[in-house]
Amino acid sequence: MQSPPTVAYEEAMAADDRGLYKWLSNIYKFGFSFVSGVPATPEATEELSERIGFIRETQYGKFWDFTSDLAKGDTAYTTLALGAHTDNTYFTDPCGLQLFHLLSHTDGTGGATLLVDGFYAASIMKELHPEAYELLSCVRVPAHAAGEPGSLYTPAPPTGYPVLGHDAVTGELVQVRWNNDDRSVMTRLEAGEVEKWYDAIRVWNKCLTSADSEYWVQLQPGTAVVVDNHRVLHGRSAFDGKRRMCGAYIGVDEYRSKLVVLGEKFAPDAVLQATKDLPEANVNGRSIWNPAL
């Protein structure tokens, strides 16, 4: 709360990439990071987004620049409060990172940004309510986006994915997918599971909305925030007035690739250090002994 993960815009944009590595490392460690001193323009914000990787284009466009004008059939384009959620639960592969930058807010108040570490909330649930945790780890949740007349998105398979996704080999929690506003009808629950599952999401909601889970911040023009959409849920309080927001989605693979490559450069692991001078140990500049290969 007193010193959230932050890098300066000049650091993130510097040609030597050291600031970019710091920025991405913040996201990897904490699930989010602020960038301070960003020019309050969509052009500068788009350029900042592209420092990480390709911007992912969706039904909302490539780089967004929008107000609460209901231009799209989505709650983001309203003034309503939004509870903690991840984006793209209706996609087979939800975006990896999401960047937001408030460009202006005039003639009104409100609109504070909410961040919740889904991994933290899940760890509390696992410790205190293991049966509910297990249900959220195995019950598939169908989802859809049907606000636009020209599109209707559902994931493949249409039965959806569990709220809590785990690595099939290690069992480690690797992804949170939760947006109650995009959830479809739970038609595939067994009769005996219905009440248990709804009880489980009530417990989940309590974990997400507990005081020690919620991190609120009033964004100002010039400060962008990036969140790991597979880990950190975001939301906002209701607001009035005219609020202009811009931002972008970035694929998880592009983000992880850039982080690994910069890690090789600025924080090489023990294997890289030990093998760098061996004959024929490097191909195209990368050690053949690196565990990543």
N, C-alpha and C positions, 0 to 999 in steps of 0.2 A: 504493500500500500504506500509506503513512504518512498520507495525507490524502484518503481516498476521497470522491467527491461526496456531500454530505450537506446536507440542510436540516432545520431544527427544525420540529417539529409545529406550534408556534405560528405560524411563518412560513407554512407550507403552508395553514393554516386561516384566515389573516388575511383580513379582508373586502376589502382593497384589491387582492388577487390578485398582488401583487408577489412574494411568497414562492412562490406557485403557479407563476408564470412561471419563477422560478429553478429550482424542482423539475423542471418539464418540460424546461427547457433542459439541465439535467444529464443527463436521460434521453436527449435528442436527441444530445448531444455524446459521452457516455460509454457509452450503452446501458443504464445502470442508475443508480439513486440511492438512498441510504439516507434515511430520515426518523427523526430522533431524538426522544426524549421523547414517544412516542405512548402514551397510556394503554393498559395491557395488558388491554383489553376488546374483544370482537368489535364492540360498538356503535361505539366510537370508530374502530376500523379500517375499518368499513364506511363511516362518514361521511367518513373520509379518502379512501377509494377513490372515492367519489362526487364529490369535488372535481374529479376529472379528467373524468369523464363517466359515462354509464350503465354499470352493471355488467352484464356479459354472462352470461346464464343458460345453462347447459349441462346435460348429463346428471348432473353432480355438484351441481346446484343453482345458486342465484344467488350468494350469499355463502357461502363454505365455512367451517366451523368443525369441525375433525375431529381425531381421534387415530388411532393405528395399530391400529385395532380391526377391520380388514378389512371395514368396513361397505360398501365399494364394491370392485368387482372391478378394482382398479388398484394398481400397486406403490406409489403414494404413500401408501396406507393400510397399509403394512407398516413394519417396522423395517429393511428392507434398504438397503444402499448403492445409490444411483442415479447412473449415469454422466451426463456432460454431455449434455443433450438440450434440444430445444425442445418445447413442448406443442402439442397439437392437430394433429399431422401428418396425422391421419385426418380433419380437417375441410377442406372446400374453401377456407375462409378462416380460418386460425388466428388466435387472439386477438392483439391488438397488444401490450398490456401485461399483466403479471402481477404482482400485489402479494402479498407474504408477510409475515406477522407471527407470530413465535413468542410465544405467550401464556404458556406454562409448560413446564418440563421438570423432572420430579421423579424421584427414585430411580433415576437412571441418568446415563450420559454419552454422548458422541458426537453425531452429527447435525449436524456442521459443514456449512455451506452452500458449495457450489462454484459459481463464476461463470466463464464462458469467453466471451471476445469472439469470436464466430464469424467476424466480418469480418476480425479479425486473423489467426486460424488459416487462413482462406481465402487471405489475402494471402501467407502463408508458403508454402502449398501451390502457389499459382499461380507463385511465383518459382522454387521448387525442383523442383516436379513438375507442369509445365504439362499434360502429357497426362492425368494423373489428375484435375487440376482440370477439364479439358474434359469428361471423362466424368461427373463429378459435376454438371456444368452442363447436360448434355443427356439423361442417362439418367433416365427417370421411375421413381419409387420408389412402389409401392403401399403403402398403410398401412391399418390397421383398429383399432377399439376394440371388443372383443367381451366385455369382462369382466362387463357387466351383462346379465342375461337378457332385459330389456325393451328393449335397444337394440343395434344393430350399425351402427357408423359407418364409412363409407369415403368418400374424397373423390370429387368429380366433376371430371374423368372418373376412372373407377376405376383407370386406369393410374397415377394419382398425379402427383406433381410432382418435379422434380429436387431434389437436396439443396441446390444453390446456384441461386437464382433471380435473373435479371438483367432490367433494364429493356430492353424490346425495341428501344427507340430509341437510348438512350445506351450500352447495354452495361454499365451500372454494376450491381454486385452490390447487390441490394436486400432479399434475404430468404434466410435459412438455415432449412431444414426438416430436422431430424435427430432421430430417436428410434429407436434400433435395437430397442428393446423393442416398438415398435408397427409395425415394418416387416413387410409381408406377403411372400408368396413372389414372388421375382423371375422370373416366368414369361415375360416378354416380352424377355428378353435374347437377342440373337443368339448362336449357339454360340461364335463367335469372340470375343465380348465378355465371356463369363462370368468367366474368370480375370482379365482386365484390370480388370473392375469390382470384383471382390472385393479385388484388389490395391490399387485406388484407395481403397476405404473403410478398408483397413488403414493406408494413408498418412494419410488424414483422421483416423483415430483417434489416430495418433501426434502429429499437429499439435494435436489437442484436449487430449491428455493430457501434453504437454511441460510442463516446470516453468515456462517463461515464459508459458504460456497460461493456466494455472490460477490462480485467485484464490480462496483459502479464507478464510472468516470464520465465527466462532462467533457466531451471532445470539443476542441476549439479549432477554428481554421488554422492550418499550419501544422497540425499533428495528425498523422495517419496512423492507423493500427492494422496489423496483419494478424489473422488468427489461423491456427491449424484446424481446419474444418472437420478433421477426423477425430479431434480431441476436445476442442474448446467450443462450447455453445455460446451463442451471442443473442442479445435481445436489446430492447430499448424501452424507456418510459414514454408515455403519451406526450405529445407536444402540440403547441399551436404556433401560428405564424408561418412564415415561409422558410423552409429548410431545404438547402441544396446539398446533395450528397453525391460523391462519385466513387468509383472503385472498380475492382476487377476480380475475376476468378483465375487461379493459376493451378495447373495440374499437379497432382502429388508426385508424379514421376519426374517432372521437370525440377521441382523443388528439391527432391532427394538427390537427383543427379548433381545439381549445382552444389549442394551442401557437401557431398562426398568428394567431388573434384577439388573444391576449395579446401577441404580438410586434408587432402593429400598434399596440398601446397603449403598450408599454414600450420597444420598440426599432424604431421605424418605419424603413423602408428609405429610400434616397435618393429614389426616385420619390414616395413618400408625402410626404416633406419638401418636395420641389420643387413639388408640385402642390396642396398643401393650401389655398392661398389663391386658386386660380383659380376663376372663376365656374362654377357647375354642375359642379365637379370631384368633388363628393361626393354619393353617393346612399345614403340610409339609413345615413349615417355612414361609408361606405367609399369610398375613392378609386376612380374609374372607370379610373385609370391604373395601379393596382397590378398588378404582374406576376402576382400570384396569381389575378387575374381574367382 
